[in-house]
Amino acid sequence: MKKFTLSCLAIIISLIAGALILWLMGKDPVAAYMNLLQGSGLMQKVKYAGRQNMFTDFMSFIDAMTPMIFASLSVAIALRGGFFNIGVSGQMMIAGFTAHMLSLVVPSRILVIVVGVIAGALVGALIGWMRYRFNVNEVVSSIMLNSTIMYLVTFCINTFYVNPVSRQSKSIIESARLTISGFRWENLKLDIALAFPLAIITAMFLQWLIERTTYGYEMKAVGLSPKAAYYAGMKVNRISLITMTISGALAGLAGVSYFCGYYASIQPGTTPSMGFDAIAVSLLGGNNPIGCIFASFLITIISKGSVYMSSRQNIEPEIASLITAFILTFAACSAFLSRKGRK
């Protein structure tokens, strides 16, 4: 309950700060925030293009939110187990690229999901193994692996798999893509995120795993105090390895729902910023699987609706990023806010 209160307080303070900045720029904060909701399909727009309406915008919003849920769950599980998985971006990229390549051989959506889970889990397991076998801090190893994976994938795309026009990877085959793009329904064109139900089910399963199972208890115990867990007879190394493997698998799901779903191709030379945004989204959700869903919902509203807000209010879309930064900064300062609240 305390974490929920702190998260709500962080959101309210951030929205007030954002409204103040908009007011100083001579803009109407209420109208700007309404534009964010309209751009996300949560409010009616003034006018729509052909084959589009509020429902099509909302379906596109769900498609954008799906990988964020998986990425924030990856961070949340790692933090619960005492790990700071800052390598979600790299795990997303290797999972997306591996699924892209194997879909050329077997164009199957099930295969894409399975390959993404395995690729992400292997990288996560490697980070956990280096932690307990060689005492390599996971922050250092995951950052190094981010760069290694990015350069490796970039080399492979530019050498074997590049689209000569877009200079990105070739688009994934539609029969293997986790988003049905341009689906016709009632004279509308919808983007259907096939992985969204899986994201919700995964969050509910992880909530049960953490709160109702022996492993969940042991994971939290190791995260709070590895030494105390060791003296209590828990197999700390095994639990840590399993935790990072699960975290990596979730990052792999984020990668395939992002690169093989929301986007159909991979941009070489850069890792997805979503992997880093997910750290703060997890903190905003209190490192709770269900909380991650609501935190992802809020952050995606701001990022998805920023383009429409910019066009309607004639302001830079970076203002939305600034509001997001406020929310995430205040969420990361939850310990400070908690002390102030007690005083």
C-alpha positions, -999 to 999 in steps of 0.1 A, spaced: 0 0 0 29 24 8 45 17 -26 11 24 -43 7 57 -25 43 68 -33 38 59 -70 5 80 -71 23 108 -54 51 107 -79 26 108 -108 7 137 -93 38 158 -86 51 151 -121 19 160 -138 18 193 -119 54 200 -128 46 193 -165 15 215 -164 36 243 -150 61 240 -178 33 240 -204 17 271 -187 51 289 -188 53 282 -225 19 298 -230 0 265 -236 -31 251 -220 -20 222 -198 -55 206 -196 -58 206 -234 -23 192 -238 -31 163 -214 -64 157 -232 -44 154 -264 -22 127 -249 -53 107 -241 -67 113 -276 -35 103 -293 -36 70 -273 -71 62 -282 -86 69 -248 -105 100 -259 -123 110 -291 -102 130 -316 -117 160 -335 -111 142 -368 -98 108 -381 -83 97 -413 -99 70 -435 -105 36 -419 -95 49 -385 -113 59 -353 -108 59 -316 -107 21 -314 -80 18 -340 -58 43 -320 -64 23 -289 -54 -10 -306 -22 7 -317 -17 18 -282 -20 -17 -269 5 -29 -295 30 -3 -282 24 -11 -245 29 -49 -249 67 -50 -251 69 -24 -222 50 -48 -199 74 -76 -207 105 -54 -203 94 -39 -169 85 -74 -157 121 -85 -165 135 -57 -144 111 -63 -116 119 -100 -112 156 -93 -113 153 -66 -86 131 -89 -64 160 -114 -65 187 -88 -57 199 -82 -93 199 -50 -113 193 -62 -149 204 -32 -169 210 -54 -199 173 -57 -210 180 -37 -242 207 -62 -253 186 -92 -244 157 -77 -264 179 -72 -294 195 -106 -295 160 -122 -290 145 -101 -318 173 -108 -342 174 -145 -336 137 -148 -340 140 -127 -372 166 -151 -387 149 -183 -378 115 -171 -391 131 -172 -425 134 -210 -422 101 -217 -403 77 -187 -404 58 -195 -372 46 -171 -345 49 -199 -319 86 -204 -330 92 -167 -327 80 -166 -291 99 -198 -281 132 -186 -298 128 -152 -281 124 -168 -247 154 -191 -251 177 -164 -265 169 -139 -237 171 -167 -210 205 -177 -222 219 -142 -219 202 -137 -185 216 -171 -173 251 -160 -185 249 -128 -164 237 -148 -133 264 -174 -138 292 -148 -140 278 -133 -109 281 -163 -87 310 -181 -104 334 -152 -108 317 -125 -87 313 -102 -117 288 -75 -109 257 -79 -131 256 -42 -139 291 -44 -154 285 -77 -173 251 -66 -186 263 -33 -199 293 -50 -216 269 -76 -231 246 -47 -243 275 -33 -264 287 -67 -276 252 -78 -287 245 -45 -304 278 -46 -325 273 -83 -333 237 -78 -345 246 -47 -364 274 -65 -382 251 -94 -391 223 -71 -403 246 -49 -424 264 -79 -439 237 -104 -445 202 -90 -437 200 -54 -446 172 -37 -465 191 -15 -491 164 12 -490 156 16 -453 191 5 -441 173 -15 -415 170 -53 -413 146 -69 -437 110 -70 -425 98 -101 -407 75 -124 -426 39 -115 -419 29 -150 -410 56 -149 -382 49 -114 -370 33 -110 -335 12 -81 -347 -15 -84 -373 -10 -51 -392 -39 -36 -411 -65 -62 -401 -98 -53 -417 -128 -52 -394 -161 -32 -399 -144 -9 -425 -115 -3 -401 -78 -12 -403 -66 -25 -369 -32 -34 -355 -38 -65 -333 -11 -73 -307 -11 -110 -304 13 -110 -275 -8 -87 -253 -29 -115 -237 4 -134 -230 18 -103 -213 -12 -101 -189 -12 -138 -182 26 -137 -176 22 -108 -151 -5 -127 -132 15 -159 -131 46 -140 -118 24 -124 -91 13 -159 -80 49 -172 -83 63 -145 -60 35 -145 -34 23 -181 -33 53 -204 -40 84 -215 -21 106 -203 -49 90 -168 -47 98 -167 -9 133 -178 -15 138 -153 -43 127 -124 -21 149 -137 8 180 -139 -14 172 -104 -28 169 -89 7 199 -107 22 220 -134 4 240 -141 36 209 -146 57 193 -168 30 225 -189 29 226 -194 66 189 -204 65 199 -233 42 188 -218 9 208 -226 -23 216 -189 -30 236 -196 -62 209 -218 -78 181 -193 -69 201 -164 -83 208 -182 -115 171 -191 -119 160 -156 -112 183 -141 -139 172 -168 -163 136 -158 -158 145 -121 -161 163 -128 -194 134 -149 -207 110 -120 -200 134 -96 -218 134 -120 -247 96 -118 -249 99 -80 -248 123 -82 -277 102 -104 -300 70 -84 -292 89 -52 -301 111 -62 -331 88 -90 -344 55 -73 -334 52 -35 -329 81 -30 -353 87 -55 -381 124 -47 -385 155 -40 -365 175 -7 -366 212 -16 -366 237 4 -345 215 11 -316 197 -7 -287 161 0 -279 157 27 -252 127 7 -239 151 -15 -221 163 14 -200 129 30 -196 117 -3 -182 139 1 -151 121 32 -140 87 18 -151 93 -11 -128 102 12 -100 70 32 -106 51 -1 -104 67 -9 -71 86 -39 -86 52 -57 -85 41 -76 -117 5 -62 -116 19 -27 -108 41 -30 -139 10 -33 -161 -5 0 -148 29 17 -149 34 6 -185 -1 18 -193 7 53 -180 41 57 -196 28 44 -229 0 70 -229 26 98 -227 49 83 -253 22 73 -277 1 105 -274 30 128 -277 29 131 -315 -8 141 -315 -2 165 -286 27 181 -305 6 185 -337 -24 200 -318 -6 223 -294 24 232 -317 49 222 -291 79 200 -292 72 163 -286 102 163 -262 78 179 -237 61 145 -233 95 129 -227 102 155 -201 70 147 -183 79 110 -184 113 119 -170 96 137 -141 75 107 -133 103 82 -134 127 105 -114 101 110 -86 94 72 -87 131 64 -83 132 88 -53 106 67 -35 129 62 -5 133 99 0 96 105 -4 89 78 22 111 94 47 95 128 41 61 111 45 70 97 79 82 131 91 
